[in-house]
Amino acid sequence: MIKKPDIKIPLVTWRDGRPRFFPAPDLRRNFGLKGENLQHPDGTWFSIDECIAWSAAKQQELAALRQKTREISQAKRRRAGLQYARAAGLPTLAHLISDFCEKNPRMLGKEIREGRKVRRPLKPQTAQGYRETARLIEQLENGRFWEELAAAFTPRNMALLLDQVEIRHGLSQARRARSFLSQVYKFAIKNDKARSNPVSHMEDSLPVAPPRVRFGEIDEMRILVETCDVVGRPEVGDIVTQGVWFGQRQADRLNLTYEQMSELGVLFRQGKKHGQPLLLPVSDIVDRRQKAAQERRRDWRVNWPHVNLDERQRRPFLAKHYQHLFREICIAAAFGIWRLQDGSLASPLPKGYRITKFKLVSTLTVVSNQPEGEPVIQPTPSLEDFRDQDLRDTAVTWLALAGCEVTEIAAITGHSLKSVNEIMKHYLGLHPDLARRAIGKLTAWYDLARG
C-alpha cells in the first residue's frame, strides 16, 4: 500500500495513497460534478506538485461557477421582485422610465395642448438623449437601481444612484441623468404613479462642469480637413469646414438640406434656439467643397434632400456614427499618416492606446512603429482631444480675429449678445493676436488724442 502523504491539499482526497477528487453533495447537485482519479491519460498518478497545481486551478473554476450562480440567483430574485411589484400594483423605477419614454406625448413628437397651455414636442436629439440615459440607468450595477421600487427612492438613494453614474460615466452624464430622472418623476406624479420627486428634495446639487475653452488654429483645421480627404472621407471634411465657416452646431449641419440653400445663402433654423432663423452667405471654400460633393454623388440613384451624407452608406449621417468617425479622424491626424510600400495608409499608435484599430476609417491600418519617409499627414498632437463642438468655438474666435464686432459674430453663430460676450471673456485673453490688435488700437487712439 502506498503511504498517504502528510500534506493536505484542498479538494484532494487520498485513497490507498493515491489522489482522488470526491465532490461534496452541493457541488454534485448544483454543478453536476463527478468524482475522478487524478491521473494522466497514460494511467500514471499525479505527483504532489501536480496535485497542488490541479487544486489551485479547480478552486478558481469553482469560484467562477459560484459567482455565476450568485449572479443568476440575484437576477432571479430581481425578476421575482419585479413580478411581485407588478402583481401588487407597485411601480418600479423601470415602470416610471418606460412610461415616460413610451407614453409621454412630447417624447413621441406630439404637442400638448390643454386650454391655453401649450407644450411643444421634444426635439429628436433631446428625446434620443433621454432614451440613452434610460439605457445607462438600466445597465447600472446590473439593474439594481432599475428594478428598485420607485417609492423606495429617497433623496439619499437618488444621490447614491447619481454618484454611481458620475463614478462610471463622468459629471456631465450624471447631470443629464439627474435632469432626466426629475422629468420622469414629474410625469409619474402627474399620472398618479408617484407621490413625490426625490430629485427635487436632494440637498446637494451636482457641480457645474468648467467651461471647455478650445478653438482650432488655421494649421490645425487645414490638417484636419486634409486628413478627411486623405483617408477617403471628404464628406467629413465638408462638415468640418461648415462648422468653422458657419459656426453652427453639429445637429444643424447634419440636418442641413438643399431647401435651406438659395442664391442669398443658407437659412439655418437652430434647433436649440427655438427655431431662430439665420441667413448666412456661403464662402468660396464652402462652395467649392459643396460642388465637389455633388460631383462625387452624381451617379447615385437615390437623391437625398440632405447636403451632408455618409458617402459609404449613401444615406444621412447618424449622429453617433458621425461622432465616432470624427473621433477616429482626429486620432489619425494627431499621430500622423504614412503611405507604406504596398500603397496602403497607416498611422502609428502607441502600445496600449485606447483603440487598437480604426473601425470606421477602413482605409487606415495601425502600426506599432513610425514608418520611414515623409508622412502624408504631419503628426499634429494637439488634435487628439479636438471635438466637433470646438468648431463652433473656432468660428467665434476666427470672427473676432477678423475684426468682427460682437453683433456681427452673433449674426453668424446665433449666440445672444450676452453669450458672445461670455465666450469672448475666455477667447480675448487666450489668443495673442487679439491682445496685439487691442494694444495697436490703444496706441493709435493715444497718438491721435495726444496730437
C-alpha positions in Angstrom: 0.0 0.0 0.0 1.3 3.4 -0.9 1.8 5.6 2.1 -0.6 8.6 2.4 1.2 12.0 2.2 1.2 14.2 5.3 0.4 17.3 3.2 -3.3 18.4 3.0 -4.4 19.7 -0.4 -7.8 21.3 -0.8 -10.3 19.1 -2.9 -7.8 16.2 -3.0 -8.6 13.0 -1.1 -6.1 10.3 -0.7 -7.2 6.7 -1.1 -4.7 3.9 -0.7 -2.1 6.7 -1.1 -3.5 7.8 -4.5 -5.0 11.3 -5.1 -8.7 11.4 -6.0 -11.4 14.1 -6.2 -14.7 13.5 -4.5 -17.1 16.4 -4.9 -19.3 17.4 -2.0 -23.1 16.9 -2.3 -23.7 20.5 -3.1 -21.2 20.5 -5.9 -22.8 17.4 -7.4 -26.3 18.9 -7.0 -25.5 22.5 -8.2 -22.8 21.9 -10.8 -23.2 18.3 -11.8 -19.6 17.5 -10.9 -18.5 13.9 -10.6 -15.6 12.2 -8.8 -12.4 11.5 -10.7 -9.0 10.0 -10.3 -6.1 12.5 -10.5 -4.0 10.7 -13.1 -2.6 11.3 -16.5 -4.0 9.7 -19.7 -1.3 7.1 -19.6 -2.5 6.0 -16.2 0.3 7.5 -14.1 -0.9 9.3 -10.9 -0.4 13.0 -10.2 2.6 13.9 -8.1 2.2 16.1 -5.1 3.2 19.2 -7.1 0.8 18.3 -9.8 -2.0 17.8 -7.3 -1.3 21.3 -5.8 -1.5 22.9 -9.3 -4.7 21.0 -10.1 -6.2 22.0 -6.8 -5.5 25.7 -7.4 -7.0 25.6 -10.9 -10.0 23.7 -9.6 -10.7 26.2 -6.8 -10.6 29.0 -9.4 -13.1 27.1 -11.5 -15.4 26.5 -8.6 -15.2 30.2 -7.5 -16.2 31.3 -11.0 -19.1 28.8 -11.0 -20.3 30.0 -7.6 -20.1 33.7 -8.7 -22.1 32.9 -11.8 -24.7 31.1 -9.7 -24.9 34.0 -7.4 -25.5 36.4 -10.3 -28.2 34.2 -11.7 -29.8 33.9 -8.3 -29.8 37.7 -7.9 -31.3 38.1 -11.3 -34.0 35.6 -10.4 -34.7 37.4 -7.2 -34.9 40.8 -9.0 -37.3 39.3 -11.6 -39.4 37.7 -8.8 -39.5 41.1 -7.0 -40.5 42.8 -10.2 -43.3 40.3 -10.8 -44.5 40.8 -7.3 -44.4 44.6 -7.7 -46.5 44.3 -10.8 -48.9 42.0 -9.2 -49.3 44.3 -6.2 -49.5 47.3 -8.4 -46.3 48.9 -7.1 -44.3 50.7 -9.8 -40.6 50.3 -10.1 -38.2 52.8 -11.5 -38.2 50.8 -14.7 -42.0 51.3 -14.9 -41.7 55.1 -14.4 -39.0 55.4 -17.0 -40.8 53.2 -19.5 -44.0 55.1 -19.1 -42.1 58.4 -19.6 -40.4 57.2 -22.8 -43.3 55.4 -24.3 -46.4 57.3 -23.1 -45.2 60.9 -22.8 -46.7 62.7 -25.9 -43.7 65.1 -26.0 -41.3 62.1 -26.2 -43.4 60.8 -29.1 -43.1 64.0 -31.0 -46.6 65.3 -30.2 -47.6 68.7 -29.0 -49.5 69.1 -25.7 -52.5 71.5 -25.7 -54.7 71.9 -22.6 -56.7 75.1 -23.0 -54.2 77.9 -23.3 -51.4 75.7 -22.1 -49.1 74.6 -25.0 -46.0 72.5 -24.8 -44.0 71.8 -27.9 -42.8 68.3 -28.6 -39.2 67.5 -27.5 -36.5 67.8 -30.2 -35.5 64.4 -31.6 -32.0 64.9 -30.2 -33.4 65.5 -26.7 -35.7 62.5 -26.9 -32.8 60.3 -28.1 -30.6 61.6 -25.3 -33.3 60.7 -22.7 -33.5 57.2 -24.1 -29.8 56.8 -24.0 -29.8 57.9 -20.4 -32.6 55.4 -19.7 -30.4 52.6 -21.0 -27.5 53.8 -18.9 -29.5 53.6 -15.8 -30.9 50.2 -16.8 -27.3 48.8 -17.0 -26.1 50.5 -13.9 -24.9 47.8 -11.4 -26.6 45.0 -13.3 -30.0 46.6 -13.0 -30.1 47.1 -9.2 -31.5 50.6 -9.4 -33.6 49.9 -12.5 -35.7 47.3 -10.7 -36.0 49.1 -7.4 -39.4 50.2 -6.3 -40.0 53.8 -7.3 -41.3 54.7 -3.9 -38.1 53.4 -2.3 -36.1 56.2 -3.8 -35.5 58.8 -1.1 -33.3 61.8 -1.9 -30.4 59.9 -0.3 -30.9 56.8 -2.5 -31.2 59.0 -5.6 -27.9 60.7 -4.6 -26.4 57.2 -4.4 -27.6 56.4 -7.9 -26.3 59.7 -9.4 -23.0 59.1 -7.6 -22.6 55.8 -9.3 -23.4 57.4 -12.6 -20.7 60.0 -12.1 -18.1 57.5 -11.0 -18.6 55.4 -14.1 -19.6 57.9 -16.7 -18.5 61.4 -15.5 -20.0 64.6 -14.2 -21.8 65.6 -17.5 -23.6 62.3 -17.7 -24.6 62.5 -14.0 -26.1 65.9 -14.6 -28.1 64.6 -17.6 -29.3 61.6 -15.5 -30.4 64.0 -12.7 -32.4 66.1 -15.2 -33.9 63.1 -16.8 -35.0 61.4 -13.6 -36.5 64.7 -12.4 -38.7 64.8 -15.6 -39.5 61.1 -15.1 -40.9 61.7 -11.6 -42.8 64.8 -12.6 -44.5 62.8 -15.3 -45.2 60.0 -12.8 -46.7 62.4 -10.2 -49.0 63.9 -12.9 -50.2 60.3 -13.7 -50.6 59.2 -10.1 -47.7 56.8 -10.3 -45.6 58.6 -7.7 -46.2 60.9 -4.7 -43.1 62.9 -4.6 -40.0 63.8 -6.6 -36.8 62.7 -4.8 -34.6 64.6 -7.1 -36.2 68.0 -6.2 -35.7 67.2 -2.5 -32.0 66.4 -2.8 -29.9 68.7 -0.6 -26.7 68.6 -2.6 -26.5 69.8 -6.2 -24.1 68.5 -8.7 -21.3 70.9 -9.6 -21.3 72.6 -13.0 -18.5 71.3 -15.2 -16.0 74.0 -16.0 -16.5 75.6 -19.5 -14.4 74.0 -22.2 -12.2 76.6 -23.9 -10.8 75.2 -27.2 -10.5 76.7 -30.6 -8.6 75.5 -33.6 -5.7 77.3 -35.2 -5.6 77.7 -39.0 -2.9 75.0 -39.4 -4.9 72.6 -37.2 -8.1 73.0 -39.3 -6.1 72.6 -42.5 -4.6 69.4 -41.4 -7.9 68.1 -40.0 -9.6 68.7 -43.4 -6.7 67.2 -45.3 -6.8 64.1 -43.1 -10.5 63.7 -44.0 -9.6 63.9 -47.7 -6.6 61.5 -47.5 -8.5 58.7 -45.7 -11.3 58.9 -48.2 -13.9 60.6 -46.1 -14.2 64.0 -47.7 -17.8 64.4 -46.6 -16.5 64.8 -43.0 -14.1 67.5 -44.2 -17.1 69.2 -45.7 -18.9 69.2 -42.3 -15.8 70.4 -40.5 -15.4 73.3 -43.0 -19.0 74.2 -42.5 -18.5 74.2 -38.7 -15.8 76.8 -39.0 -17.4 79.0 -41.7 -21.0 78.8 -40.5 -20.4 78.4 -36.7 -23.5 76.1 -36.4 -24.0 73.1 -34.1 -23.3 69.6 -35.3 -27.0 68.7 -35.4 -27.9 71.7 -37.6 -25.1 70.8 -40.0 -26.0 67.1 -40.2 -29.7 68.1 -40.8 -28.9 70.8 -43.5 -31.0 70.3 -46.6 -30.9 71.8 -50.1 -34.2 73.5 -49.4 -32.4 75.8 -47.0 -30.0 77.0 -49.7 -30.6 79.8 -52.1 -28.7 82.5 -54.0 -28.8 84.6 -50.9 -27.1 82.0 -48.7 -28.0 79.2 -46.3 -31.0 79.6 -44.0 -30.3 77.8 -40.7 -33.0 77.4 -38.1 -31.2 76.4 -35.0 -32.7 73.5 -33.0 -31.6 74.9 -29.6 -32.7 78.4 -30.2 -36.4 77.8 -30.7 -36.1 78.0 -34.4 -34.2 81.2 -34.6 -33.5 81.8 -38.4 -30.1 82.8 -39.6 -29.4 83.6 -43.2 -25.7 83.1 -43.8 -23.8 83.8 -47.0 -21.7 80.9 -48.4 -18.0 81.5 -48.5 -15.9 80.4 -51.5 -14.2 77.5 -49.6 -17.6 76.1 -48.6 -19.0 76.5 -52.1 -16.1 74.7 -53.7 -16.4 71.7 -51.3 -20.1 71.6 -51.8 -19.8 71.4 -55.6 -17.1 68.7 -55.3 -19.5 66.7 -53.1 -22.3 67.0 -55.7 -19.9 65.7 -58.3 -19.0 62.7 -56.2 -22.6 61.8 -55.8 -23.7 62.5 -59.4 -24.3 58.8 -60.2 -26.3 58.0 -57.1 -29.7 56.5 -57.7 -31.2 58.0 -54.6 -31.2 61.8 -54.2 -31.4 62.7 -50.6 -32.5 66.2 -49.6 -29.6 66.4 -47.1 -26.5 68.4 -48.0 -24.1 66.3 -45.9 -24.3 62.5 -46.4 -22.4 59.4 -45.3 -20.9 58.5 -48.7 -20.0 55.0 -47.6 -23.6 54.2 -46.5 -25.1 56.6 -49.1 -27.6 58.0 -46.6 -27.7 60.8 -44.0 -25.3 60.6 -41.1 -26.5 59.1 -37.8 -25.2 61.4 -35.0 -23.4 58.8 -33.0 -21.8 57.3 -36.1 -20.5 60.7 -37.2 -19.1 61.4 -33.7 -17.2 58.1 -33.6 -15.9 58.7 -37.2 -14.8 62.2 -36.3 -13.0 60.9 -33.2 -11.0 58.4 -35.3 -10.1 61.0 -37.9 -8.8 63.3 -35.1 -6.7 60.5 -33.7 -5.2 59.8 -37.1 -4.4 63.5 -37.6 -2.8 63.6 -34.1 -0.4 60.7 -34.8 0.1 61.3 -38.5 -0.4 59.2 -41.6 2.2 57.4 -43.7 2.0 55.6 -47.0 3.5 52.1 -46.8 5.4 50.4 -49.6 2.3 48.5 -50.7 0.5 51.8 -51.1 -1.7 51.4 -48.0 -2.1 54.1 -45.4 -1.0 53.6 -41.8 -1.0 55.6 -38.6 1.4 54.7 -35.7 -0.5 54.4 -32.4 1.4 53.9 -29.2 1.2 50.5 -27.5 -1.7 50.3 -25.0 -3.6 53.1 -26.7 -7.3 53.2 -26.1 -8.0 52.0 -29.7 -6.2 49.2 -31.4 -7.6 49.7 -34.9 -9.6 52.1 -36.9 -13.1 50.6 -37.2 -14.8 53.3 -39.3 -11.8 54.7 -41.2 -11.2 51.4 -43.0 -8.5 52.8 -45.3 -6.2 53.1 -42.3 -4.2 50.4 -40.6 -2.4 50.7 -37.2 1.3 50.1 -37.0 3.4 49.9 -33.8 6.4 51.9 -35.1 6.6 55.1 -37.1 7.2 54.2 -40.8 10.2 55.6 -42.6 9.9 58.5 -45.1 7.9 61.7 -45.1 4.3 61.5 -43.7 1.3 62.1 -45.9 -0.2 63.9 -42.9 2.2 65.5 -40.5 1.5 64.5 -36.9 -0.4 67.2 -35.0 -0.7 66.0 -31.4 -3.0 68.9 -30.4 -5.8 67.4 -32.4 -6.1 64.3 -30.3 -8.5 65.9 -27.9 -10.3 68.1 -30.5 -14.1 67.8 -30.6 -16.8 68.7 -33.2 -18.2 71.2 -30.7 -14.9 73.0 -30.8 -15.6 74.0 -34.4 -18.3 76.4 -33.2 -15.8 78.0 -30.7 -13.3 78.2 -33.5 -15.8 80.1 -35.6 -16.3 82.7 -32.8 -12.5 83.1 -32.4 -11.8 83.5 -36.1 -14.6 86.0 -36.5 -13.1 88.0 -33.6 -9.6 87.7 -35.1 -11.0 89.0 -38.4 -12.1 92.2 -36.5 -15.9 91.4 -36.4 -18.0 93.2 -33.8 -20.0 91.3 -31.2 -23.2 91.9 -33.1 -21.6 90.6 -36.3 -20.5 87.4 -34.5 -23.9 86.9 -33.1 -25.5 87.3 -36.6 -23.3 84.4 -37.8 -23.3 82.0 -34.9 -26.7 82.7 -33.5 -25.4 83.4 -30.0 -27.1 86.1 -27.9 -25.1 89.2 -27.4 -24.7 88.1 -23.7 -23.4 84.7 -24.8 -20.9 86.2 -27.2 -19.6 88.5 -24.5 -19.3 85.5 -22.1 -17.4 83.5 -24.8 -15.1 86.4 -25.6 -14.1 86.6 -21.9 -12.3 83.4 -22.5 -11.0 83.9 -26.0 -9.9 87.5 -25.7 -7.3 86.5 -23.1 -6.3 83.3 -24.9 -5.3 84.4 -28.3 -2.2 86.7 -28.6 -3.4 88.2 -31.9 -6.4 89.7 -30.2 -4.3 91.3 -27.5 -1.8 92.7 -30.0 -4.6 94.2 -32.0 -6.1 95.7 -28.9 -2.8 97.3 -28.0 -2.4 98.6 -31.5 -5.8 100.3 -31.3 -5.0 101.8 -28.0 -1.7 103.1 -29.3 -3.4 104.6 -32.4 -6.1 106.3 -30.2 -3.5 107.6 -27.8 -1.3 109.1 -30.5 -4.4 110.7 -32.1 -5.7 112.1 -28.8 -2.3 113.5 -27.8 -2.0 115.3 -31.1 
